[in-house]
Amino acid sequence: MEMLQTLLGVLFVLGLSCGGWLIWGATQSRQRKHELALARERELTKREQLRIESEERVQERADRIYLDAVQRHTGELPPPAEDGNPSKST
């Protein structure tokens, strides 16, 4: 009977120590998952920001080409529009 109690005691201590490691591992796994989700979100945000900046550069270039063409053909620049977009002037 004492052998059974000793065996149960050893198994209990092993269970406690392994259980701690299992809980620690699960916690680390959740933390890593959260960090990866944040990194993914940062990457998507950066890509969207770069896309918007690219579209702005394209629009600025189109505006510059339009103003150059108007100046070459008429000798003068069109009046600036209210919102700063020359193609929408009335």
KEKE-3310 file (N, C-alpha, C; in steps of 0.2 Angstrom, whole numbers, plus 5000, padded with zeros to 4 digits):
npx = (5004:5010:5019:5011:5005:5017:5020:5009:5011:5023:5018:5009:5017:5025:5014:5010:5022:5023:5011:5012:5022:5014:5004:5012:5017:5005:5001:5012:5010:4998:5001:5011:5003:4995:5005:5008:4997:4996:5007:5004:4993:5000:5007:4998:4992:5003:5005:4993:4995:5006:5000:4991:4999:5006:4995:4992:5004:5003:4991:4996:5006:4998:4990:5001:5005:4993:4992:5004:5001:4990:4996:5005:4997:4989:4996:4994:4990:4976:4963:4965:4956:4943:4945:4958:4960:4964:4956:4943:4938:4927)
npy = (4994:5006:5007:5010:5022:5030:5029:5035:5048:5052:5052:5062:5073:5074:5076:5089:5096:5094:5099:5112:5116:5113:5122:5134:5133:5133:5146:5153:5150:5156:5169:5171:5169:5180:5190:5187:5190:5204:5208:5204:5213:5225:5224:5223:5236:5244:5241:5246:5259:5262:5259:5270:5281:5279:5280:5294:5299:5296:5303:5316:5317:5316:5327:5337:5334:5337:5351:5356:5353:5361:5374:5374:5373:5384:5395:5400:5396:5387:5393:5390:5377:5376:5365:5361:5353:5353:5348:5349:5361:5375)
npz = (5000:5004:4994:4983:4987:4986:4973:4967:4973:4966:4953:4954:4957:4945:4936:4941:4938:4924:4920:4922:4913:4901:4902:4901:4888:4881:4884:4878:4865:4862:4864:4854:4842:4843:4841:4828:4821:4824:4817:4804:4802:4802:4791:4781:4782:4779:4766:4761:4763:4755:4742:4742:4742:4730:4721:4723:4718:4704:4701:4703:4694:4682:4683:4682:4669:4662:4665:4659:4645:4643:4645:4634:4623:4625:4630:4642:4660:4666:4677:4695:4702:4715:4724:4721:4710:4694:4683:4686:4685:4682)
capx = (5000:5014:5022:5005:5005:5023:5019:5004:5014:5027:5014:5006:5022:5026:5008:5010:5027:5022:5005:5015:5025:5009:5001:5016:5017:4999:5001:5017:5007:4993:5005:5014:4997:4993:5010:5008:4991:4998:5012:5000:4989:5004:5009:4992:4992:5009:5004:4988:4998:5010:4996:4988:5004:5007:4989:4993:5009:5000:4987:5000:5009:4993:4989:5006:5005:4987:4994:5009:4998:4986:5001:5008:4992:4985:5000:4992:4987:4969:4962:4965:4949:4942:4948:4965:4960:4962:4952:4936:4936:4921)
capy = (5000:5012:5008:5013:5029:5033:5029:5040:5054:5053:5054:5068:5078:5074:5079:5096:5099:5094:5103:5119:5117:5113:5129:5139:5132:5136:5153:5156:5149:5161:5176:5171:5169:5187:5194:5186:5194:5211:5209:5204:5219:5230:5223:5226:5243:5247:5240:5250:5266:5262:5260:5276:5285:5278:5283:5301:5301:5295:5309:5322:5317:5317:5335:5340:5333:5341:5358:5357:5353:5367:5379:5373:5375:5391:5400:5402:5391:5388:5396:5385:5375:5376:5359:5360:5348:5358:5345:5350:5368:5376)
capz = (5000:5004:4987:4979:4989:4984:4966:4966:4974:4961:4947:4956:4956:4938:4933:4942:4934:4917:4919:4922:4906:4896:4903:4899:4881:4878:4884:4873:4858:4861:4863:4847:4838:4843:4838:4821:4819:4823:4811:4798:4801:4801:4784:4777:4783:4776:4759:4759:4763:4749:4737:4742:4740:4723:4717:4723:4713:4698:4700:4703:4687:4677:4684:4679:4661:4659:4665:4653:4639:4642:4644:4628:4618:4625:4632:4649:4664:4668:4684:4699:4705:4722:4727:4719:4705:4688:4678:4688:4685:4677)
cpx = (5004:5018:5017:5005:5011:5023:5014:5007:5019:5024:5011:5011:5024:5020:5008:5016:5026:5016:5007:5018:5019:5005:5005:5017:5011:4999:5006:5014:5002:4996:5008:5009:4995:4998:5010:5002:4992:5003:5009:4996:4994:5006:5004:4991:4997:5008:4998:4991:5002:5006:4993:4993:5006:5001:4990:4999:5007:4995:4991:5003:5004:4991:4994:5006:4999:4989:4999:5006:4994:4991:5004:5003:4989:4990:4999:4990:4980:4969:4962:4958:4949:4946:4955:4966:4959:4957:4945:4934:4931:4922)
cpy = (5006:5013:5011:5020:5033:5034:5035:5047:5056:5055:5060:5074:5079:5077:5087:5099:5099:5099:5110:5121:5117:5120:5134:5139:5134:5143:5156:5155:5154:5168:5176:5172:5177:5191:5193:5190:5201:5212:5209:5210:5225:5230:5225:5233:5247:5246:5245:5258:5267:5263:5267:5281:5285:5281:5291:5303:5301:5301:5315:5323:5319:5325:5339:5340:5337:5349:5360:5357:5359:5373:5379:5375:5382:5396:5402:5396:5392:5390:5390:5383:5376:5371:5357:5356:5352:5355:5346:5357:5370:5383)
cpz = (5000:4997:4982:4980:4986:4976:4964:4968:4969:4955:4948:4955:4949:4934:4934:4938:4926:4915:4918:4915:4901:4896:4900:4891:4878:4878:4879:4866:4857:4860:4856:4841:4837:4840:4831:4818:4819:4818:4804:4796:4799:4793:4779:4777:4779:4768:4756:4758:4757:4743:4736:4739:4732:4718:4717:4718:4706:4696:4699:4696:4682:4677:4681:4671:4658:4659:4660:4647:4638:4641:4637:4622:4619:4628:4639:4653:4665:4675:4689:4702:4712:4726:4725:4713:4698:4683:4680:4688:4680:4674)
residu = (MET:GLU:MET:LEU:GLN:THR:LEU:LEU:GLY:VAL:LEU:PHE:VAL:LEU:GLY:LEU:SER:CYS:GLY:GLY:TRP:LEU:ILE:TRP:GLY:ALA:THR:GLN:SER:ARG:GLN:ARG:LYS:HIS:GLU:LEU:ALA:LEU:ALA:ARG:GLU:ARG:GLU:LEU:THR:LYS:ARG:GLU:GLN:LEU:ARG:ILE:GLU:SER:GLU:GLU:ARG:VAL:GLN:GLU:ARG:ALA:ASP:ARG:ILE:TYR:LEU:ASP:ALA:VAL:GLN:ARG:HIS:THR:GLY:GLU:LEU:PRO:PRO:PRO:ALA:GLU:ASP:GLY:ASN:PRO:SER:LYS:SER:THR)
# end
